């Protein structure tokens, strides 16, 4: 059962790393949208949030989506680990010590 837990957590870490750039970009887009800022990948537009200029931070987070080209292969590996962990857990759930 310890192997299933290890596979579960390893799969979760892989999925988070794989989807990390996309999550970062989506957060930047939501922050810009909620504060009425224009956001694009060409250049950083001025974006004032709570009295501070967040334009460079939001621009960096948006352009970071391109890092998914390096991390996307972790997504199917993490999903496979999760499926194997689930099958292992379902197979061993009735046994003592599970």
MARDOKE-944452 format. One record per residue: residue number from 0; x negated, y, z negated of N, C-alpha, C in turn. Coordinates in nm, 2 decimals, padded with zeros to 4 digits. Layout:
MARDOKE-944452
<rec><resi>NUM</resi><n_c1>X</n_c1><n_c2>Y</n_c2><n_c3>Z</n_c3><ca_c1>X</ca_c1><ca_c2>Y</ca_c2><ca_c3>Z</ca_c3><c_c1>X</c_c1><c_c2>Y</c_c2><c_c3>Z</c_c3></rec>
...
***
This chain:
MARDOKE-944452
<rec><resi>0</resi><n_c1>-00.08</n_c1><n_c2>-00.12</n_c2><n_c3>00.00</n_c3><ca_c1>00.00</ca_c1><ca_c2>00.00</ca_c2><ca_c3>00.00</ca_c3><c_c1>-00.09</c_c1><c_c2>00.13</c_c2><c_c3>00.00</c_c3></rec>
<rec><resi>1</resi><n_c1>-00.21</n_c1><n_c2>00.11</n_c2><n_c3>-00.06</n_c3><ca_c1>-00.30</ca_c1><ca_c2>00.23</ca_c2><ca_c3>-00.06</ca_c3><c_c1>-00.33</c_c1><c_c2>00.27</c_c2><c_c3>00.09</c_c3></rec>
<rec><resi>2</resi><n_c1>-00.34</n_c1><n_c2>00.17</n_c2><n_c3>00.18</n_c3><ca_c1>-00.38</ca_c1><ca_c2>00.20</ca_c2><ca_c3>00.31</ca_c3><c_c1>-00.27</c_c1><c_c2>00.28</c_c2><c_c3>00.38</c_c3></rec>
<rec><resi>3</resi><n_c1>-00.14</n_c1><n_c2>00.25</n_c2><n_c3>00.35</n_c3><ca_c1>-00.03</ca_c1><ca_c2>00.33</ca_c2><ca_c3>00.41</ca_c3><c_c1>-00.03</c_c1><c_c2>00.47</c_c2><c_c3>00.36</c_c3></rec>
<rec><resi>4</resi><n_c1>-00.06</n_c1><n_c2>00.49</n_c2><n_c3>00.23</n_c3><ca_c1>-00.07</ca_c1><ca_c2>00.63</ca_c2><ca_c3>00.18</ca_c3><c_c1>-00.19</c_c1><c_c2>00.71</c_c2><c_c3>00.25</c_c3></rec>
<rec><resi>5</resi><n_c1>-00.30</n_c1><n_c2>00.64</n_c2><n_c3>00.27</n_c3><ca_c1>-00.41</ca_c1><ca_c2>00.70</ca_c2><ca_c3>00.33</ca_c3><c_c1>-00.38</c_c1><c_c2>00.74</c_c2><c_c3>00.48</c_c3></rec>
<rec><resi>6</resi><n_c1>-00.31</n_c1><n_c2>00.65</n_c2><n_c3>00.55</n_c3><ca_c1>-00.27</ca_c1><ca_c2>00.68</ca_c2><ca_c3>00.69</ca_c3><c_c1>-00.17</c_c1><c_c2>00.79</c_c2><c_c3>00.69</c_c3></rec>
<rec><resi>7</resi><n_c1>-00.08</n_c1><n_c2>00.79</n_c2><n_c3>00.60</n_c3><ca_c1>00.02</ca_c1><ca_c2>00.90</ca_c2><ca_c3>00.59</ca_c3><c_c1>-00.05</c_c1><c_c2>01.04</c_c2><c_c3>00.58</c_c3></rec>
<rec><resi>8</resi><n_c1>-00.14</n_c1><n_c2>01.05</n_c2><n_c3>00.48</n_c3><ca_c1>-00.20</ca_c1><ca_c2>01.18</ca_c2><ca_c3>00.46</ca_c3><c_c1>-00.30</c_c1><c_c2>01.22</c_c2><c_c3>00.57</c_c3></rec>
<rec><resi>9</resi><n_c1>-00.37</n_c1><n_c2>01.12</n_c2><n_c3>00.62</n_c3><ca_c1>-00.46</ca_c1><ca_c2>01.14</ca_c2><ca_c3>00.74</ca_c3><c_c1>-00.38</c_c1><c_c2>01.19</c_c2><c_c3>00.86</c_c3></rec>
<rec><resi>10</resi><n_c1>-00.27</n_c1><n_c2>01.12</n_c2><n_c3>00.88</n_c3><ca_c1>-00.18</ca_c1><ca_c2>01.16</ca_c2><ca_c3>00.99</ca_c3><c_c1>-00.12</c_c1><c_c2>01.30</c_c2><c_c3>00.97</c_c3></rec>
<rec><resi>11</resi><n_c1>-00.09</n_c1><n_c2>01.34</n_c2><n_c3>00.85</n_c3><ca_c1>-00.04</ca_c1><ca_c2>01.47</ca_c2><ca_c3>00.82</ca_c3><c_c1>-00.15</c_c1><c_c2>01.58</c_c2><c_c3>00.85</c_c3></rec>
<rec><resi>12</resi><n_c1>-00.27</n_c1><n_c2>01.55</n_c2><n_c3>00.80</n_c3><ca_c1>-00.38</ca_c1><ca_c2>01.65</ca_c2><ca_c3>00.83</ca_c3><c_c1>-00.40</c_c1><c_c2>01.66</c_c2><c_c3>00.98</c_c3></rec>
<rec><resi>13</resi><n_c1>-00.40</n_c1><n_c2>01.55</n_c2><n_c3>01.05</n_c3><ca_c1>-00.42</ca_c1><ca_c2>01.56</ca_c2><ca_c3>01.19</ca_c3><c_c1>-00.31</c_c1><c_c2>01.64</c_c2><c_c3>01.26</c_c3></rec>
<rec><resi>14</resi><n_c1>-00.19</n_c1><n_c2>01.62</n_c2><n_c3>01.22</n_c3><ca_c1>-00.08</ca_c1><ca_c2>01.70</ca_c2><ca_c3>01.28</ca_c3><c_c1>-00.09</c_c1><c_c2>01.84</c_c2><c_c3>01.25</c_c3></rec>
<rec><resi>15</resi><n_c1>-00.12</n_c1><n_c2>01.88</n_c2><n_c3>01.12</n_c3><ca_c1>-00.14</ca_c1><ca_c2>02.02</ca_c2><ca_c3>01.09</ca_c3><c_c1>-00.25</c_c1><c_c2>02.08</c_c2><c_c3>01.16</c_c3></rec>
<rec><resi>16</resi><n_c1>-00.36</n_c1><n_c2>02.02</n_c2><n_c3>01.18</n_c3><ca_c1>-00.47</ca_c1><ca_c2>02.07</ca_c2><ca_c3>01.26</ca_c3><c_c1>-00.43</c_c1><c_c2>02.08</c_c2><c_c3>01.41</c_c3></rec>
<rec><resi>17</resi><n_c1>-00.36</n_c1><n_c2>01.98</n_c2><n_c3>01.46</n_c3><ca_c1>-00.32</ca_c1><ca_c2>01.98</ca_c2><ca_c3>01.60</ca_c3><c_c1>-00.22</c_c1><c_c2>02.10</c_c2><c_c3>01.63</c_c3></rec>
<rec><resi>18</resi><n_c1>-00.13</n_c1><n_c2>02.12</n_c2><n_c3>01.54</n_c3><ca_c1>-00.02</ca_c1><ca_c2>02.22</ca_c2><ca_c3>01.56</ca_c3><c_c1>-00.07</c_c1><c_c2>02.36</c_c2><c_c3>01.50</c_c3></rec>
<rec><resi>19</resi><n_c1>-00.18</n_c1><n_c2>02.36</n_c2><n_c3>01.43</n_c3><ca_c1>-00.22</ca_c1><ca_c2>02.49</ca_c2><ca_c3>01.36</ca_c3><c_c1>-00.23</c_c1><c_c2>02.61</c_c2><c_c3>01.45</c_c3></rec>
<rec><resi>20</resi><n_c1>-00.29</n_c1><n_c2>02.60</n_c2><n_c3>01.57</n_c3><ca_c1>-00.29</ca_c1><ca_c2>02.72</ca_c2><ca_c3>01.65</ca_c3><c_c1>-00.15</c_c1><c_c2>02.77</c_c2><c_c3>01.70</c_c3></rec>
<rec><resi>21</resi><n_c1>-00.06</n_c1><n_c2>02.67</n_c2><n_c3>01.72</n_c3><ca_c1>00.07</ca_c1><ca_c2>02.71</ca_c2><ca_c3>01.76</ca_c3><c_c1>00.15</c_c1><c_c2>02.77</c_c2><c_c3>01.65</c_c3></rec>
<rec><resi>22</resi><n_c1>00.13</n_c1><n_c2>02.72</n_c2><n_c3>01.53</n_c3><ca_c1>00.20</ca_c1><ca_c2>02.77</ca_c2><ca_c3>01.41</ca_c3><c_c1>00.15</c_c1><c_c2>02.91</c_c2><c_c3>01.38</c_c3></rec>
<rec><resi>23</resi><n_c1>00.02</n_c1><n_c2>02.94</n_c2><n_c3>01.40</n_c3><ca_c1>-00.04</ca_c1><ca_c2>03.07</ca_c2><ca_c3>01.38</ca_c3><c_c1>00.02</c_c1><c_c2>03.17</c_c2><c_c3>01.48</c_c3></rec>
<rec><resi>24</resi><n_c1>00.03</n_c1><n_c2>03.13</n_c2><n_c3>01.60</n_c3><ca_c1>00.09</ca_c1><ca_c2>03.22</ca_c2><ca_c3>01.71</ca_c3><c_c1>00.23</c_c1><c_c2>03.25</c_c2><c_c3>01.68</c_c3></rec>
<rec><resi>25</resi><n_c1>00.31</n_c1><n_c2>03.15</n_c2><n_c3>01.64</n_c3><ca_c1>00.45</ca_c1><ca_c2>03.17</ca_c2><ca_c3>01.61</ca_c3><c_c1>00.47</c_c1><c_c2>03.26</c_c2><c_c3>01.49</c_c3></rec>
<rec><resi>26</resi><n_c1>00.38</n_c1><n_c2>03.25</n_c2><n_c3>01.39</n_c3><ca_c1>00.39</ca_c1><ca_c2>03.34</ca_c2><ca_c3>01.28</ca_c3><c_c1>00.36</c_c1><c_c2>03.49</c_c2><c_c3>01.32</c_c3></rec>
<rec><resi>27</resi><n_c1>00.26</n_c1><n_c2>03.50</n_c2><n_c3>01.41</n_c3><ca_c1>00.23</ca_c1><ca_c2>03.64</ca_c2><ca_c3>01.46</ca_c3><c_c1>00.34</c_c1><c_c2>03.69</c_c2><c_c3>01.54</c_c3></rec>
<rec><resi>28</resi><n_c1>00.41</n_c1><n_c2>03.61</n_c2><n_c3>01.62</n_c3><ca_c1>00.52</ca_c1><ca_c2>03.66</ca_c2><ca_c3>01.70</ca_c3><c_c1>00.64</c_c1><c_c2>03.70</c_c2><c_c3>01.62</c_c3></rec>
<rec><resi>29</resi><n_c1>00.66</n_c1><n_c2>03.62</n_c2><n_c3>01.51</n_c3><ca_c1>00.77</ca_c1><ca_c2>03.65</ca_c2><ca_c3>01.42</ca_c3><c_c1>00.75</c_c1><c_c2>03.78</c_c2><c_c3>01.34</c_c3></rec>
<rec><resi>30</resi><n_c1>00.62</n_c1><n_c2>03.80</n_c2><n_c3>01.30</n_c3><ca_c1>00.59</ca_c1><ca_c2>03.92</ca_c2><ca_c3>01.22</ca_c3><c_c1>00.60</c_c1><c_c2>04.04</c_c2><c_c3>01.31</c_c3></rec>
<rec><resi>31</resi><n_c1>00.55</n_c1><n_c2>04.03</n_c2><n_c3>01.43</n_c3><ca_c1>00.56</ca_c1><ca_c2>04.15</ca_c2><ca_c3>01.53</ca_c3><c_c1>00.71</c_c1><c_c2>04.18</c_c2><c_c3>01.56</c_c3></rec>
<rec><resi>32</resi><n_c1>00.78</n_c1><n_c2>04.07</n_c2><n_c3>01.59</n_c3><ca_c1>00.92</ca_c1><ca_c2>04.09</ca_c2><ca_c3>01.62</ca_c3><c_c1>01.00</c_c1><c_c2>04.16</c_c2><c_c3>01.50</c_c3></rec>
<rec><resi>33</resi><n_c1>00.98</n_c1><n_c2>04.11</n_c2><n_c3>01.38</n_c3><ca_c1>01.05</ca_c1><ca_c2>04.16</ca_c2><ca_c3>01.27</ca_c3><c_c1>01.02</c_c1><c_c2>04.31</c_c2><c_c3>01.24</c_c3></rec>
<rec><resi>34</resi><n_c1>00.90</n_c1><n_c2>04.35</n_c2><n_c3>01.28</n_c3><ca_c1>00.86</ca_c1><ca_c2>04.49</ca_c2><ca_c3>01.25</ca_c3><c_c1>00.87</c_c1><c_c2>04.58</c_c2><c_c3>01.38</c_c3></rec>
<rec><resi>35</resi><n_c1>00.93</n_c1><n_c2>04.53</n_c2><n_c3>01.48</n_c3><ca_c1>00.95</ca_c1><ca_c2>04.61</ca_c2><ca_c3>01.61</ca_c3><c_c1>00.82</c_c1><c_c2>04.64</c_c2><c_c3>01.68</c_c3></rec>
<rec><resi>36</resi><n_c1>00.72</n_c1><n_c2>04.55</n_c2><n_c3>01.68</n_c3><ca_c1>00.60</ca_c1><ca_c2>04.57</ca_c2><ca_c3>01.75</ca_c3><c_c1>00.60</c_c1><c_c2>04.49</c_c2><c_c3>01.88</c_c3></rec>
<rec><resi>37</resi><n_c1>00.52</n_c1><n_c2>04.54</n_c2><n_c3>01.97</n_c3><ca_c1>00.50</ca_c1><ca_c2>04.47</ca_c2><ca_c3>02.10</ca_c3><c_c1>00.37</c_c1><c_c2>04.39</c_c2><c_c3>02.08</c_c3></rec>
<rec><resi>38</resi><n_c1>00.38</n_c1><n_c2>04.27</n_c2><n_c3>02.13</n_c3><ca_c1>00.27</ca_c1><ca_c2>04.18</ca_c2><ca_c3>02.11</ca_c3><c_c1>00.24</c_c1><c_c2>04.11</c_c2><c_c3>02.25</c_c3></rec>
<rec><resi>39</resi><n_c1>00.12</n_c1><n_c2>04.12</n_c2><n_c3>02.29</n_c3><ca_c1>00.08</ca_c1><ca_c2>04.04</ca_c2><ca_c3>02.42</ca_c3><c_c1>-00.07</c_c1><c_c2>04.00</c_c2><c_c3>02.41</c_c3></rec>
<rec><resi>40</resi><n_c1>-00.11</n_c1><n_c2>03.92</n_c2><n_c3>02.50</n_c3><ca_c1>-00.25</ca_c1><ca_c2>03.87</ca_c2><ca_c3>02.50</ca_c3><c_c1>-00.35</c_c1><c_c2>03.96</c_c2><c_c3>02.57</c_c3></rec>
<rec><resi>41</resi><n_c1>-00.30</n_c1><n_c2>04.07</n_c2><n_c3>02.64</n_c3><ca_c1>-00.39</ca_c1><ca_c2>04.15</ca_c2><ca_c3>02.71</ca_c3><c_c1>-00.48</c_c1><c_c2>04.24</c_c2><c_c3>02.62</c_c3></rec>
<rec><resi>42</resi><n_c1>-00.41</n_c1><n_c2>04.30</n_c2><n_c3>02.52</n_c3><ca_c1>-00.48</ca_c1><ca_c2>04.39</ca_c2><ca_c3>02.43</ca_c3><c_c1>-00.40</c_c1><c_c2>04.40</c_c2><c_c3>02.30</c_c3></rec>
<rec><resi>43</resi><n_c1>-00.46</n_c1><n_c2>04.46</n_c2><n_c3>02.20</n_c3><ca_c1>-00.39</ca_c1><ca_c2>04.48</ca_c2><ca_c3>02.07</ca_c3><c_c1>-00.31</c_c1><c_c2>04.61</c_c2><c_c3>02.07</c_c3></rec>
<rec><resi>44</resi><n_c1>-00.18</n_c1><n_c2>04.60</n_c2><n_c3>02.06</n_c3><ca_c1>-00.10</ca_c1><ca_c2>04.72</ca_c2><ca_c3>02.04</ca_c3><c_c1>-00.09</c_c1><c_c2>04.76</c_c2><c_c3>01.90</c_c3></rec>
<rec><resi>45</resi><n_c1>-00.07</n_c1><n_c2>04.89</n_c2><n_c3>01.87</n_c3><ca_c1>-00.06</ca_c1><ca_c2>04.93</ca_c2><ca_c3>01.73</ca_c3><c_c1>00.06</c_c1><c_c2>04.87</c_c2><c_c3>01.67</c_c3></rec>
<rec><resi>46</resi><n_c1>00.05</n_c1><n_c2>04.81</n_c2><n_c3>01.55</n_c3><ca_c1>00.16</ca_c1><ca_c2>04.75</ca_c2><ca_c3>01.48</ca_c3><c_c1>00.14</c_c1><c_c2>04.78</c_c2><c_c3>01.33</c_c3></rec>
<rec><resi>47</resi><n_c1>00.23</n_c1><n_c2>04.87</n_c2><n_c3>01.28</n_c3><ca_c1>00.22</ca_c1><ca_c2>04.91</ca_c2><ca_c3>01.14</ca_c3><c_c1>00.32</c_c1><c_c2>04.82</c_c2><c_c3>01.06</c_c3></rec>
<rec><resi>48</resi><n_c1>00.26</n_c1><n_c2>04.75</n_c2><n_c3>00.96</n_c3><ca_c1>00.34</ca_c1><ca_c2>04.67</ca_c2><ca_c3>00.87</ca_c3><c_c1>00.30</c_c1><c_c2>04.71</c_c2><c_c3>00.73</c_c3></rec>
<rec><resi>49</resi><n_c1>00.40</n_c1><n_c2>04.76</n_c2><n_c3>00.66</n_c3><ca_c1>00.38</ca_c1><ca_c2>04.81</ca_c2><ca_c3>00.52</ca_c3><c_c1>00.27</c_c1><c_c2>04.91</c_c2><c_c3>00.51</c_c3></rec>
<rec><resi>50</resi><n_c1>00.27</n_c1><n_c2>05.00</n_c2><n_c3>00.61</n_c3><ca_c1>00.17</ca_c1><ca_c2>05.11</ca_c2><ca_c3>00.60</ca_c3><c_c1>00.03</c_c1><c_c2>05.07</c_c2><c_c3>00.65</c_c3></rec>
<rec><resi>51</resi><n_c1>00.01</n_c1><n_c2>04.95</n_c2><n_c3>00.70</n_c3><ca_c1>-00.13</ca_c1><ca_c2>04.91</ca_c2><ca_c3>00.74</ca_c3><c_c1>-00.12</c_c1><c_c2>04.87</c_c2><c_c3>00.89</c_c3></rec>
<rec><resi>52</resi><n_c1>-00.22</n_c1><n_c2>04.89</n_c2><n_c3>00.96</n_c3><ca_c1>-00.23</ca_c1><ca_c2>04.85</ca_c2><ca_c3>01.11</ca_c3><c_c1>-00.27</c_c1><c_c2>04.70</c_c2><c_c3>01.11</c_c3></rec>
<rec><resi>53</resi><n_c1>-00.18</n_c1><n_c2>04.62</n_c2><n_c3>01.16</n_c3><ca_c1>-00.20</ca_c1><ca_c2>04.47</ca_c2><ca_c3>01.17</ca_c3><c_c1>-00.23</c_c1><c_c2>04.43</c_c2><c_c3>01.32</c_c3></rec>
<rec><resi>54</resi><n_c1>-00.25</n_c1><n_c2>04.53</n_c2><n_c3>01.40</n_c3><ca_c1>-00.26</ca_c1><ca_c2>04.49</ca_c2><ca_c3>01.55</ca_c3><c_c1>-00.37</c_c1><c_c2>04.39</c_c2><c_c3>01.58</c_c3></rec>
<rec><resi>55</resi><n_c1>-00.49</n_c1><n_c2>04.41</n_c2><n_c3>01.53</n_c3><ca_c1>-00.60</ca_c1><ca_c2>04.31</ca_c2><ca_c3>01.56</ca_c3><c_c1>-00.57</c_c1><c_c2>04.17</c_c2><c_c3>01.50</c_c3></rec>
<rec><resi>56</resi><n_c1>-00.51</n_c1><n_c2>04.17</n_c2><n_c3>01.38</n_c3><ca_c1>-00.48</ca_c1><ca_c2>04.04</ca_c2><ca_c3>01.32</ca_c3><c_c1>-00.38</c_c1><c_c2>03.97</c_c2><c_c3>01.40</c_c3></rec>
<rec><resi>57</resi><n_c1>-00.27</n_c1><n_c2>04.03</n_c2><n_c3>01.44</n_c3><ca_c1>-00.17</ca_c1><ca_c2>03.97</ca_c2><ca_c3>01.52</ca_c3><c_c1>-00.22</c_c1><c_c2>03.93</c_c2><c_c3>01.66</c_c3></rec>
<rec><resi>58</resi><n_c1>-00.30</n_c1><n_c2>04.01</n_c2><n_c3>01.72</n_c3><ca_c1>-00.36</ca_c1><ca_c2>03.98</ca_c2><ca_c3>01.85</ca_c3><c_c1>-00.44</c_c1><c_c2>03.86</c_c2><c_c3>01.84</c_c3></rec>
<rec><resi>59</resi><n_c1>-00.53</n_c1><n_c2>03.85</n_c2><n_c3>01.73</n_c3><ca_c1>-00.61</ca_c1><ca_c2>03.73</ca_c2><ca_c3>01.71</ca_c3><c_c1>-00.53</c_c1><c_c2>03.60</c_c2><c_c3>01.69</c_c3></rec>
<rec><resi>60</resi><n_c1>-00.43</n_c1><n_c2>03.62</n_c2><n_c3>01.61</n_c3><ca_c1>-00.34</ca_c1><ca_c2>03.50</ca_c2><ca_c3>01.59</ca_c3><c_c1>-00.27</c_c1><c_c2>03.45</c_c2><c_c3>01.72</c_c3></rec>
<rec><resi>61</resi><n_c1>-00.23</n_c1><n_c2>03.55</n_c2><n_c3>01.80</n_c3><ca_c1>-00.16</ca_c1><ca_c2>03.52</ca_c2><ca_c3>01.92</ca_c3><c_c1>-00.26</c_c1><c_c2>03.45</c_c2><c_c3>02.02</c_c3></rec>
<rec><resi>62</resi><n_c1>-00.37</n_c1><n_c2>03.51</n_c2><n_c3>02.04</n_c3><ca_c1>-00.47</ca_c1><ca_c2>03.45</ca_c2><ca_c3>02.13</ca_c3><c_c1>-00.52</c_c1><c_c2>03.31</c_c2><c_c3>02.08</c_c3></rec>
<rec><resi>63</resi><n_c1>-00.51</n_c1><n_c2>03.29</n_c2><n_c3>01.95</n_c3><ca_c1>-00.55</ca_c1><ca_c2>03.16</ca_c2><ca_c3>01.89</ca_c3><c_c1>-00.47</c_c1><c_c2>03.04</c_c2><c_c3>01.94</c_c3></rec>
<rec><resi>64</resi><n_c1>-00.36</n_c1><n_c2>03.07</n_c2><n_c3>02.01</n_c3><ca_c1>-00.28</ca_c1><ca_c2>02.96</ca_c2><ca_c3>02.06</ca_c3><c_c1>-00.36</c_c1><c_c2>02.88</c_c2><c_c3>02.16</c_c3></rec>
<rec><resi>65</resi><n_c1>-00.46</n_c1><n_c2>02.95</n_c2><n_c3>02.23</n_c3><ca_c1>-00.54</ca_c1><ca_c2>02.88</ca_c2><ca_c3>02.33</ca_c3><c_c1>-00.63</c_c1><c_c2>02.77</c_c2><c_c3>02.27</c_c3></rec>
<rec><resi>66</resi><n_c1>-00.65</n_c1><n_c2>02.77</n_c2><n_c3>02.14</n_c3><ca_c1>-00.73</ca_c1><ca_c2>02.67</ca_c2><ca_c3>02.07</ca_c3><c_c1>-00.65</c_c1><c_c2>02.53</c_c2><c_c3>02.08</c_c3></rec>
<rec><resi>67</resi><n_c1>-00.53</n_c1><n_c2>02.54</n_c2><n_c3>02.11</n_c3><ca_c1>-00.45</ca_c1><ca_c2>02.41</ca_c2><ca_c3>02.12</ca_c3><c_c1>-00.51</c_c1><c_c2>02.32</c_c2><c_c3>02.23</c_c3></rec>
<rec><resi>68</resi><n_c1>-00.59</n_c1><n_c2>02.37</n_c2><n_c3>02.32</n_c3><ca_c1>-00.65</ca_c1><ca_c2>02.29</ca_c2><ca_c3>02.42</ca_c3><c_c1>-00.76</c_c1><c_c2>02.20</c_c2><c_c3>02.35</c_c3></rec>
<rec><resi>69</resi><n_c1>-00.81</n_c1><n_c2>02.24</n_c2><n_c3>02.24</n_c3><ca_c1>-00.91</ca_c1><ca_c2>02.16</ca_c2><ca_c3>02.17</ca_c3><c_c1>-00.84</c_c1><c_c2>02.07</c_c2><c_c3>02.06</c_c3></rec>
<rec><resi>70</resi><n_c1>-00.73</n_c1><n_c2>02.11</n_c2><n_c3>02.01</n_c3><ca_c1>-00.67</ca_c1><ca_c2>02.03</ca_c2><ca_c3>01.90</ca_c3><c_c1>-00.54</c_c1><c_c2>01.95</c_c2><c_c3>01.94</c_c3></rec>
<rec><resi>71</resi><n_c1>-00.49</n_c1><n_c2>01.96</n_c2><n_c3>02.06</n_c3><ca_c1>-00.37</ca_c1><ca_c2>01.89</ca_c2><ca_c3>02.10</ca_c3><c_c1>-00.38</c_c1><c_c2>01.74</c_c2><c_c3>02.09</c_c3></rec>
<rec><resi>72</resi><n_c1>-00.50</n_c1><n_c2>01.69</n_c2><n_c3>02.12</n_c3><ca_c1>-00.52</ca_c1><ca_c2>01.54</ca_c2><ca_c3>02.11</ca_c3><c_c1>-00.50</c_c1><c_c2>01.48</c_c2><c_c3>01.97</c_c3></rec>
<rec><resi>73</resi><n_c1>-00.51</n_c1><n_c2>01.57</n_c2><n_c3>01.87</n_c3><ca_c1>-00.49</ca_c1><ca_c2>01.52</ca_c2><ca_c3>01.73</ca_c3><c_c1>-00.34</c_c1><c_c2>01.49</c_c2><c_c3>01.71</c_c3></rec>
<rec><resi>74</resi><n_c1>-00.25</n_c1><n_c2>01.55</n_c2><n_c3>01.78</n_c3><ca_c1>-00.11</ca_c1><ca_c2>01.53</ca_c2><ca_c3>01.76</ca_c3><c_c1>-00.06</c_c1><c_c2>01.39</c_c2><c_c3>01.78</c_c3></rec>
<rec><resi>75</resi><n_c1>-00.09</n_c1><n_c2>01.33</n_c2><n_c3>01.90</n_c3><ca_c1>-00.04</ca_c1><ca_c2>01.19</ca_c2><ca_c3>01.92</ca_c3><c_c1>-00.11</c_c1><c_c2>01.09</c_c2><c_c3>01.82</c_c3></rec>
<rec><resi>76</resi><n_c1>-00.24</n_c1><n_c2>01.12</n_c2><n_c3>01.79</n_c3><ca_c1>-00.31</ca_c1><ca_c2>01.03</ca_c2><ca_c3>01.69</ca_c3><c_c1>-00.24</c_c1><c_c2>01.04</c_c2><c_c3>01.56</c_c3></rec>
<rec><resi>77</resi><n_c1>-00.21</n_c1><n_c2>01.16</n_c2><n_c3>01.51</n_c3><ca_c1>-00.15</ca_c1><ca_c2>01.18</ca_c2><ca_c3>01.38</ca_c3><c_c1>-00.01</c_c1><c_c2>01.11</c_c2><c_c3>01.38</c_c3></rec>
<rec><resi>78</resi><n_c1>00.07</n_c1><n_c2>01.12</n_c2><n_c3>01.49</n_c3><ca_c1>00.20</ca_c1><ca_c2>01.06</ca_c2><ca_c3>01.50</ca_c3><c_c1>00.19</c_c1><c_c2>00.91</c_c2><c_c3>01.50</c_c3></rec>
<rec><resi>79</resi><n_c1>00.09</n_c1><n_c2>00.85</n_c2><n_c3>01.56</n_c3><ca_c1>00.07</ca_c1><ca_c2>00.71</ca_c2><ca_c3>01.56</ca_c3><c_c1>00.04</c_c1><c_c2>00.66</c_c2><c_c3>01.42</c_c3></rec>
<rec><resi>80</resi><n_c1>-00.05</n_c1><n_c2>00.74</n_c2><n_c3>01.35</n_c3><ca_c1>-00.08</ca_c1><ca_c2>00.70</ca_c2><ca_c3>01.21</ca_c3><c_c1>00.04</c_c1><c_c2>00.70</c_c2><c_c3>01.12</c_c3></rec>
<rec><resi>81</resi><n_c1>00.13</n_c1><n_c2>00.80</n_c2><n_c3>01.14</n_c3><ca_c1>00.25</ca_c1><ca_c2>00.81</ca_c2><ca_c3>01.06</ca_c3><c_c1>00.34</c_c1><c_c2>00.69</c_c2><c_c3>01.09</c_c3></rec>
<rec><resi>82</resi><n_c1>00.35</n_c1><n_c2>00.65</n_c2><n_c3>01.22</n_c3><ca_c1>00.44</ca_c1><ca_c2>00.54</ca_c2><ca_c3>01.25</ca_c3><c_c1>00.38</c_c1><c_c2>00.41</c_c2><c_c3>01.19</c_c3></rec>
<rec><resi>83</resi><n_c1>00.25</n_c1><n_c2>00.39</n_c2><n_c3>01.20</n_c3><ca_c1>00.19</ca_c1><ca_c2>00.27</ca_c2><ca_c3>01.14</ca_c3><c_c1>00.21</c_c1><c_c2>00.27</c_c2><c_c3>00.99</c_c3></rec>
<rec><resi>84</resi><n_c1>00.19</n_c1><n_c2>00.39</n_c2><n_c3>00.92</n_c3><ca_c1>00.21</ca_c1><ca_c2>00.40</ca_c2><ca_c3>00.78</ca_c3><c_c1>00.36</c_c1><c_c2>00.37</c_c2><c_c3>00.74</c_c3></rec>
<rec><resi>85</resi><n_c1>00.45</n_c1><n_c2>00.42</n_c2><n_c3>00.82</n_c3><ca_c1>00.59</ca_c1><ca_c2>00.39</ca_c2><ca_c3>00.80</ca_c3><c_c1>00.62</c_c1><c_c2>00.24</c_c2><c_c3>00.81</c_c3></rec>
<rec><resi>86</resi><n_c1>00.57</n_c1><n_c2>00.18</n_c2><n_c3>00.91</n_c3><ca_c1>00.60</ca_c1><ca_c2>00.03</ca_c2><ca_c3>00.93</ca_c3><c_c1>00.53</c_c1><c_c2>-00.05</c_c2><c_c3>00.82</c_c3></rec>
<rec><resi>87</resi><n_c1>00.41</n_c1><n_c2>-00.01</n_c2><n_c3>00.78</n_c3><ca_c1>00.34</ca_c1><ca_c2>-00.08</ca_c2><ca_c3>00.67</ca_c3><c_c1>00.42</c_c1><c_c2>-00.06</c_c2><c_c3>00.54</c_c3></rec>
<rec><resi>88</resi><n_c1>00.47</n_c1><n_c2>00.06</n_c2><n_c3>00.52</n_c3><ca_c1>00.55</ca_c1><ca_c2>00.09</ca_c2><ca_c3>00.39</ca_c3><c_c1>00.68</c_c1><c_c2>00.01</c_c2><c_c3>00.40</c_c3></rec>
<rec><resi>89</resi><n_c1>00.75</n_c1><n_c2>00.00</n_c2><n_c3>00.51</n_c3><ca_c1>00.88</ca_c1><ca_c2>-00.07</ca_c2><ca_c3>00.52</ca_c3><c_c1>00.85</c_c1><c_c2>-00.22</c_c2><c_c3>00.50</c_c3></rec>
<rec><resi>90</resi><n_c1>00.74</n_c1><n_c2>-00.27</n_c2><n_c3>00.55</n_c3><ca_c1>00.71</ca_c1><ca_c2>-00.41</ca_c2><ca_c3>00.54</ca_c3><c_c1>00.67</c_c1><c_c2>-00.45</c_c2><c_c3>00.40</c_c3></rec>
<rec><resi>91</resi><n_c1>00.61</n_c1><n_c2>-00.36</n_c2><n_c3>00.32</n_c3><ca_c1>00.56</ca_c1><ca_c2>-00.40</ca_c2><ca_c3>00.19</ca_c3><c_c1>00.65</c_c1><c_c2>-00.34</c_c2><c_c3>00.08</c_c3></rec>
<rec><resi>92</resi><n_c1>00.76</n_c1><n_c2>-00.28</n_c2><n_c3>00.11</n_c3><ca_c1>00.83</ca_c1><ca_c2>-00.21</ca_c2><ca_c3>00.00</ca_c3><c_c1>00.89</c_c1><c_c2>-00.30</c_c2><c_c3>-00.10</c_c3></rec>
<rec><resi>93</resi><n_c1>00.92</n_c1><n_c2>-00.43</n_c2><n_c3>-00.07</n_c3><ca_c1>00.98</ca_c1><ca_c2>-00.52</ca_c2><ca_c3>-00.17</ca_c3><c_c1>00.88</c_c1><c_c2>-00.60</c_c2><c_c3>-00.25</c_c3></rec>
<rec><resi>94</resi><n_c1>00.76</n_c1><n_c2>-00.58</n_c2><n_c3>-00.22</n_c3><ca_c1>00.65</ca_c1><ca_c2>-00.66</ca_c2><ca_c3>-00.28</ca_c3><c_c1>00.61</c_c1><c_c2>-00.59</c_c2><c_c3>-00.41</c_c3></rec>
<rec><resi>95</resi><n_c1>00.57</n_c1><n_c2>-00.67</n_c2><n_c3>-00.51</n_c3><ca_c1>00.52</ca_c1><ca_c2>-00.61</ca_c2><ca_c3>-00.64</ca_c3><c_c1>00.40</c_c1><c_c2>-00.53</c_c2><c_c3>-00.61</c_c3></rec>
<rec><resi>96</resi><n_c1>00.39</n_c1><n_c2>-00.42</n_c2><n_c3>-00.69</n_c3><ca_c1>00.28</ca_c1><ca_c2>-00.33</ca_c2><ca_c3>-00.67</ca_c3><c_c1>00.29</c_c1><c_c2>-00.23</c_c2><c_c3>-00.56</c_c3></rec>
<rec><resi>97</resi><n_c1>00.40</n_c1><n_c2>-00.23</n_c2><n_c3>-00.49</n_c3><ca_c1>00.42</ca_c1><ca_c2>-00.14</ca_c2><ca_c3>-00.38</ca_c3><c_c1>00.47</c_c1><c_c2>-00.01</c_c2><c_c3>-00.42</c_c3></rec>
***
